[in-house]
Amino acid sequence: MESCVVICRTQKPQERRGKILLIDAVKEVARVQAQSFLKPEHQKRFLPAYRDFTDNDGFAKVVTVEQVSQQDYIGEWDGD
């Protein structure tokens, strides 16, 4: 089963408003006895991506709320 981490902030920096950072971290999760968790090395990859809030080929993508709405808020992200 896939999972999702959602971070919601009430005081988002102005330059990030109206934007969403998507991180494809399906390969950054450890699975042990039917449980998934983040190891320290996974966390070390997430944190810079979150702080940088920039595209990282194959891992992170910054999109606008408008772009997501054009996908009807569902479905696979085509990357464009």
C-alpha positions in Angstrom: 0.0 0.0 0.0 1.3 3.4 -0.9 1.3 6.2 1.6 1.4 9.9 1.7 2.8 12.6 3.9 1.0 15.9 3.8 2.5 19.0 5.5 0.1 21.9 5.9 1.3 25.3 7.0 -0.8 28.3 8.1 2.1 30.7 7.5 3.5 29.7 4.2 6.2 32.0 2.7 4.7 34.4 0.1 6.8 33.0 -2.7 5.4 29.5 -2.0 1.8 30.4 -1.8 -0.4 28.8 -4.5 2.3 26.1 -5.0 2.6 22.5 -4.0 5.8 20.5 -3.6 5.3 16.9 -4.8 7.9 14.3 -3.7 8.0 10.9 -5.3 9.6 8.9 -2.5 8.3 5.5 -3.2 11.9 4.2 -3.3 12.7 6.1 0.0 10.7 3.9 2.3 11.8 0.9 4.3 9.4 -2.1 4.6 9.8 -4.5 7.4 7.1 -7.1 8.3 4.4 -5.3 6.4 5.2 -2.0 8.0 6.7 1.0 6.2 8.9 3.6 7.8 11.5 6.2 7.1 15.1 5.5 8.0 17.4 8.3 8.9 19.0 8.2 5.4 15.5 8.6 3.9 14.8 11.6 6.1 18.1 13.2 5.0 16.8 13.2 1.5 13.4 14.5 2.3 14.5 17.5 4.4 16.6 19.2 1.8 13.9 18.7 -0.9 11.4 20.2 1.5 13.6 23.2 2.4 14.8 23.9 -1.1 11.2 23.8 -2.6 12.6 23.2 -6.1 12.4 20.6 -8.8 14.7 17.6 -8.4 14.6 15.4 -11.4 12.7 12.2 -10.6 12.2 13.1 -7.0 10.6 16.4 -6.4 8.4 18.8 -8.5 6.9 22.2 -7.7 3.5 22.7 -9.2 0.8 25.3 -9.0 -2.6 24.7 -7.5 -3.9 25.6 -11.0 -1.9 22.8 -12.6 -3.3 20.3 -10.1 -6.8 21.5 -10.7 -6.3 21.1 -14.4 -5.7 17.4 -13.7 -9.1 17.4 -11.8 -7.1 16.9 -8.6 -6.6 13.2 -9.4 -4.6 10.9 -11.6 -1.0 10.4 -12.4 1.2 13.5 -12.7 2.5 13.8 -16.3 5.4 16.1 -15.2 4.5 19.0 -17.5 
